[in-house]
């Protein structure tokens, strides 16, 4: 299937002491290669390694990177790609099932609402209406220490963020998600997604349907 990638960009001046913040994407591997990662973007990998991963994802047919940058420094990003082959979500190799894999904002930029700006740009102009987009929220990925939030307040924050683009909670019997009550599956089904794909996704969500 065709994965629409419609480039959009907007910028704003968050405060007099900061440069202009640009939020843009989906960006190309070439444009990403000329940028550097903020040192605080280390939640998943070291900044240099994460930068390499972003370049790789941006080059995938279905992959997309939406980023926020100050000058040539990436200060936030969100990734979209097919689910990892080792996870249940890759079962059936659905061409219209896309994972919101990671969202990260450098610590000193977290008061600007960049997370919401990033994902809203990702869904701008209906470019994701022909896919099911999902994200798996695991509490062990959350920055509880620096945020000062407990696990339940952090989950509320993440749910609110995802709901800003109409992603909603979906039930599943996936063992990793079920391993802690704060973990959750959030999903957005595009309005152009065929019923057959929705039904196939339901079969992936539940391996033990008699339990639900």
C-alpha positions in Angstrom: 0.0 0.0 0.0 1.0 3.6 -0.4 2.2 5.3 2.8 1.5 9.0 2.3 4.2 11.3 3.7 3.1 15.0 3.5 5.8 17.3 4.7 4.7 20.0 7.1 6.6 22.6 9.1 5.8 25.3 11.6 7.9 27.3 14.1 7.5 29.4 17.2 9.5 31.6 19.5 9.1 30.0 23.0 10.9 32.6 25.0 13.3 35.5 24.4 16.3 33.6 25.6 15.7 30.7 23.2 16.1 30.5 19.4 13.2 29.7 17.1 11.9 26.1 17.6 11.0 24.4 14.4 8.6 21.4 14.3 8.7 19.5 11.0 8.3 16.2 9.3 8.2 13.6 8.0 11.9 14.5 7.5 14.2 12.7 5.0 17.3 10.7 6.0 19.4 13.3 4.3 18.1 16.2 6.3 18.4 14.2 9.5 22.0 13.4 8.8 22.9 17.1 8.9 21.5 17.5 12.4 22.8 16.6 15.9 21.0 15.2 18.9 20.6 17.1 22.1 22.6 15.4 24.8 19.5 14.9 27.0 17.8 12.7 24.3 19.1 9.5 25.9 16.0 7.7 27.1 16.3 4.8 24.7 19.9 4.9 23.4 22.9 7.1 23.6 22.2 10.3 21.5 24.6 9.3 18.7 23.1 5.8 18.4 19.6 7.2 18.6 20.4 9.7 15.8 21.6 6.8 13.6 18.3 4.9 14.4 16.3 8.0 13.4 18.1 8.2 10.1 17.4 4.5 9.4 13.7 4.8 10.2 13.3 7.9 8.0 14.5 5.8 5.1 12.0 3.1 5.5 9.0 3.1 3.0 6.6 3.3 5.9 8.9 5.1 8.4 8.5 8.7 9.4 10.2 11.0 11.8 8.7 14.1 13.1 11.2 16.3 15.0 11.5 19.5 16.9 14.8 21.4 16.5 16.5 24.5 17.7 18.8 25.5 14.9 20.6 22.3 13.9 20.0 20.5 17.2 17.2 18.0 17.6 15.4 18.6 20.9 12.5 16.2 20.4 11.1 13.6 18.1 8.5 11.0 17.5 8.9 7.8 15.4 6.5 5.8 13.3 7.4 2.4 11.7 6.2 -1.1 11.3 6.2 -3.1 14.6 9.4 -5.1 15.4 9.3 -8.6 13.9 9.8 -10.2 17.4 6.6 -8.6 18.7 3.1 -10.0 18.3 2.0 -6.8 16.5 4.0 -7.9 13.5 1.8 -11.0 13.1 0.1 -11.1 9.7 2.6 -8.5 8.4 -0.2 -5.9 8.1 0.8 -3.1 5.7 -1.7 -0.7 7.3 -0.6 -1.3 10.9 1.9 1.3 12.1 3.5 1.7 15.5 4.2 5.1 17.2 7.4 3.7 18.5 9.0 6.4 20.6 8.4 10.0 21.6 11.1 11.9 23.5 11.7 15.6 24.4 15.0 16.9 25.9 14.5 17.7 29.6 15.0 21.5 29.4 12.4 21.7 26.6 9.5 19.9 28.3 7.7 23.0 29.3 6.9 23.9 25.7 4.2 21.3 24.9 6.5 19.8 22.2 5.1 16.3 22.7 1.7 17.4 21.7 3.0 19.6 18.8 5.0 16.7 17.5 2.2 14.1 17.3 -0.4 16.6 16.1 1.9 17.4 13.1 2.3 13.7 12.4 -1.5 13.3 11.9 -2.0 16.6 10.1 -3.9 16.7 6.8 -5.3 13.2 7.1 -2.1 11.5 6.1 -2.6 8.7 8.6 -6.2 7.9 7.8 -5.4 4.8 5.8 -3.6 3.1 8.7 -4.2 1.7 12.2 -1.7 3.5 14.4 -0.9 2.0 17.9 1.5 2.7 20.7 2.4 0.4 23.6 2.9 2.3 26.8 5.2 0.6 29.4 5.8 2.3 32.7 9.5 1.2 32.7 10.1 3.6 29.7 8.7 6.6 31.6 10.9 9.3 33.1 9.3 9.1 36.6 12.4 10.5 38.3 12.8 13.7 36.3 9.1 14.3 35.9 8.3 14.0 39.6 5.2 12.1 38.7 4.1 8.8 40.1 3.3 6.0 37.7 -0.4 6.7 37.6 -0.1 10.4 37.0 2.5 9.7 34.3 0.0 7.3 32.6 -2.7 10.0 32.8 -0.3 12.4 31.1 0.5 9.9 28.3 -3.1 9.1 27.8 -4.0 12.8 27.5 -1.2 13.2 25.0 -2.4 10.3 22.8 -6.0 11.4 23.1 -5.0 14.7 21.5 -4.8 12.8 18.2 -7.8 10.6 18.9 -5.8 7.5 20.1 -7.9 5.6 22.7 -7.3 2.7 25.1 -7.8 -0.8 23.6 -7.9 -4.0 25.6 -5.4 -6.8 24.8 -4.0 -10.0 26.4 -0.5 -9.2 25.4 1.7 -10.5 28.3 4.0 -7.4 28.5 1.1 -5.0 28.6 -0.7 -7.2 31.1 2.4 -7.5 33.3 1.6 -4.2 35.1 -1.8 -2.4 35.4 -0.2 1.0 34.4 0.8 -0.3 31.0 -1.6 0.2 28.2 -2.3 -0.1 24.5 -3.5 3.1 22.7 -4.9 2.9 19.2 -6.2 5.1 16.4 -8.0 3.5 13.5 -8.0 5.8 10.4 -11.3 6.4 8.8 -10.1 4.8 5.5 -9.0 1.6 7.1 -11.0 -1.4 5.7 -13.0 -3.6 8.1 -10.9 -6.6 7.2 -7.8 -4.9 8.7 -9.7 -3.9 11.9 -10.7 -7.6 12.3 -7.2 -8.8 11.7 -5.9 -6.3 14.3 -8.5 -7.7 16.8 -7.1 -11.2 16.3 -3.6 -9.9 17.0 -4.7 -8.1 20.2 -6.3 -11.3 21.6 -4.6 -14.7 21.5 -6.8 -16.0 24.3 -10.2 -14.7 23.4 -12.1 -16.9 25.8 -10.6 -14.8 28.6 -12.4 -11.6 27.5 
